[in-house]
């Protein structure tokens, strides 16, 4: 990872760029350039500006962004503190920059954020058929809890091309 990339808290001014980044990494043809694509699993968009604003306004929530000095976005992650745990979601890296350590840097920043906010663990939900992603999180110390959750029946999260569910993962920090 180059030293000229910085992780800071996103603001509402970042929403247009975050929207473009997240959708490019998860859905559509642009997402197929990277290994995090969900285009084979889901149609539709991954997020929209209203959803991003709603996420930022949730109690205890932030979106961290990874950008260069000129403000170009290369990654982001959604974090929400509830009691003693930190929920991590929407970890995103630009398809053109995947494999450069940005995801790992965002994950470490998320874990540091958890410790700074007195959380004892980071939790997340991962689509169960995303084996390569589950393995990536396992290499970084996360493990499946044995819990599952249904994929939302809501087109705002995408339209499944097959039955989907989440597995829950966590890491003590």
VENNOR-V333398 format. One line per field, one symbol per residue. phi: phi as a letter, one per 40 degrees, with the letter a starting at -180 (. if undefined). burial: 1 if it has 9 or more other C-alpha atoms within 8 Angstrom, else 0. Layout:
phi=???
burial=???
This chain:
phi=.cccbbbaccbcccddccdccccccbbgcccccbccdbccbbcgccaadccccdccccdgbabcbbacccgccbaaacbacbfbbbcbafcbbddcbcgbgcccccccccccdcccbfccabbabbdcccdccdcccccbgcbccgcbaccccaccbhbccacbabbcbaacb
burial=00001110010000100110111111110111010111100111111010011011000011111111000011111111100111111011111011000110011011100110001111111111000011001100011100000000000011110001111111101
